[in-house]
């Protein structure tokens, strides 16, 4: 069964204090690893898709990396507007649920000014 | 605005009742996905439709059903509602059966009293 575990559950940072969020996963065959940002009461907002180990993607202060067992979301010099819940999800390459995303529980990031 | 439209935004109803949630996908997207988000379960995949046909099914209760119409909008029907069905229900869309970043709507908050 596909599983996604995110840590930590919550992270508090000072503005400018860089850190990383972890996403550990188990899957029979990975089609893609997705990162989303979700603000309170809103739908998840797509950030990145990673397809194979060693791949990296960047967007502003965010950088996502992928290994065969984990993905990291690195946040460099965060600002208060980066405060949100960050969700990791995977898509399995096989089976009858090709389009299904399995989500982790998320990491709640709070950045203090 | 993500381009995925969900109505209504809020719904309050009594136990035992039936409700219908509506989703219009982003222009050009053929797949529609339904997810349920509760505090204790996180984002859970319910069902996927592609161009009018059911493609994948998650842990969707028998009391719940969905369909996708020829104009590609989708409806999620929830019947015999229970208190535990209170949650945020999200619709997402993508161009194909699977693929890159799924685009989520802003959700329907269902409260069963």
Contacts between the chains, C-beta under 8 A, distances in Angstrom:
chain1	res1	chain2	res2	distance
A	31	B	98	6.6
A	32	B	98	8.0
A	32	B	100	7.4
A	34	B	101	6.7
A	34	B	102	7.7
A	36	B	104	7.8
A	41	B	107	7.8
A	41	B	109	7.8
A	42	B	106	5.7
A	42	B	107	7.3
A	43	B	2	6.6
A	43	B	4	7.5
A	43	B	90	5.4
A	43	B	92	7.8
A	43	B	104	3.6
A	43	B	105	5.3
A	43	B	106	4.9
A	43	B	107	5.4
A	44	B	43	7.4
A	44	B	90	7.5
A	44	B	104	4.8
A	45	B	2	7.5
A	45	B	104	7.4
A	46	B	100	8.0
A	46	B	101	3.4
A	46	B	102	6.8
A	46	B	103	6.6
A	46	B	104	7.8
A	47	B	101	7.9
A	48	B	101	7.9
A	49	B	100	5.2
A	49	B	101	5.8
A	87	B	43	6.9
A	89	B	43	7.7
A	91	B	98	6.1
A	96	B	56	6.2
A	97	B	45	7.6
A	97	B	48	7.9
A	97	B	56	4.3
A	97	B	57	7.6
A	97	B	58	7.1
A	98	B	55	7.3
A	98	B	56	6.5
A	98	B	97	5.9
A	98	B	98	4.9
A	99	B	31	6.0
A	99	B	33	6.6
A	99	B	48	4.6
A	99	B	50	7.3
A	99	B	55	5.9
A	99	B	56	5.3
A	99	B	94	7.2
A	99	B	97	5.4
A	99	B	98	4.4
A	100	B	33	7.8
A	100	B	45	4.8
A	100	B	48	6.7
A	100	B	56	5.2
A	100	B	58	6.1
A	101	B	33	7.7
A	101	B	43	7.9
A	101	B	45	6.4
A	101	B	102	6.7
A	102	B	45	7.1
A	103	B	42	5.7
A	103	B	43	4.1
A	103	B	44	7.8
A	104	B	42	7.2
A	105	B	42	4.7
A	106	B	42	6.8
